[in-house]
Amino acid sequence: MPESLPRVTIGMTTYNVEKYLPLALESMLAQDHPDFEIVVCDNLSTDSTWEILERYAAKDQRVRVYRNPENLGEAGNFRRVVQLARGELFRLAAHDDLAAPTLISRCVEALDTHPEAILAFPQTVLIDSDGNEIGPWDDAMDTSTLRSRGRVSWYARKWNLCNEVFGVIRTDVLRRTRLLGPFLSSDVRMLHELALRGEFIQVPQRLFYRRMHATNTFGAQRDTDEVLEWLEPGAAKSNAKGKPRKRKPASDQSHHTRMTWEITKALMSNELPVTERAAATGAFLTSWGTRRGRAKLGRIRRSITRTPIAPPPWEQPNDQQQPQA
């Protein structure tokens, strides 16, 4: 009898992430959905990450682990995880985040109830490096009442932490996107591509616990070249004169031009009708241009008034952290 395929694939990429990995794996294995697999691809970790993965694979047959023959970078590693997924639904799990036991089942129920939707995601709670709650984070990314042009426009105006990428996605639709690439915020491109193709449904329960700490993508200890090298080895290159580029924080605004161009190309070049592609691309450029213009005006205003930018909630002292309204 042929082996039955799991309904859901939980995918994870790893590279030297031993600190939080056991907690993340336990969180996924505790899911109450009865039919899932966990696929983990490791990028030649040099710490105990691979040993941890082997240990979990040995004790639970739902866990499948693969060690890449070379470091593919985060972008290449994610592509391999998606390629190896056997489930009709896919959920990306980060090595440092946690999930309530009902996250998968609630998201699957939402997709079953709304066959026109391609992505279901829960509400989010931010936690710090020690697992303490920082506060709720409201994404406002439910696009169930919008058509493709409106979905792309809404996403361009409202995206922030991209927590939707950790929702449950229809695998066949995900594979039609360009997935991740060797540039900052390539997950934003992927989510715009998904918004073009279908609705996002938000489960009205806080089931996702996203860890914010100094060494993740948003962390103060990461800079542009480090993040690019993490995405794809060799992506952080020298300048035209062959000299090393000046290192800048990963939050630097210079990457927006590349991101805008990559999203525009992805929206224009795909399998959808040309009229739908053109309308969505125009909606994206209008909404994103307006958002960037307002951000620039805000920077000018702060420069004139000498008003500092308020730090995000995860960088505030514990006694000053306030949940986002």
C-alpha angles and dihedrals in degrees: 000000000000117000113262115238121235119251093225133034117203106202127198134179121205140191121160094331102136097135101072101013099099091051091050093049093047089050091054095044089053092062112126094216106113100217120051143113130207117222117190126182118193124206098217096286115202097202126063095289095108093047090052091051093049090051093054093044090052094054101039123041091203089072117084116183130190130188113210116229088229138011104279094181122238093288094052092041092053090050089054093049091051090047092053094047113115099183124097086227126050133200123186112218120194119221092239105039130090134214136201112249091251098053097101096041095048092049092047090050090052092052092046090051092047108039090175090063120089100189134038123186136171130230116275138237118195117222131186131235091281095048095256115146115254094181144274121305118208113208099182090205103135104129098172094124097049136085123228097276092046092046093054092045092049093048093049090053099042113030116121123143093009093226087159089078087072093057128099112277133188102255097217091055093046090054091057091064126080089248113205126346140192096273137082117278094012087150086066089060091050092050092049088052090051092047088054091055103044153338128298115220121199119211106221095229130089100240103140121080111195116196117220114195142147098269102047123092092277093045125122090232094063124085133188098268093047092052092046091050089049090052095047128352110245094022091112101070136169122267126266092278092055094250123127113266120244107264116242133188116272088240091062113130096225093092093066094085092057092044092050092051093047093050091047092052092047093050092048099043112056143093097277125103113283093239091055091047093049094047092049093047091051091048091050095049092048096047096040092045090052091049093049091047092054090048090053092049089050091053091050091049092049090048091053095045093036090231113161121227111257111242118245117262094261092058096049122099112265093252091054101045112123126184115244112257 
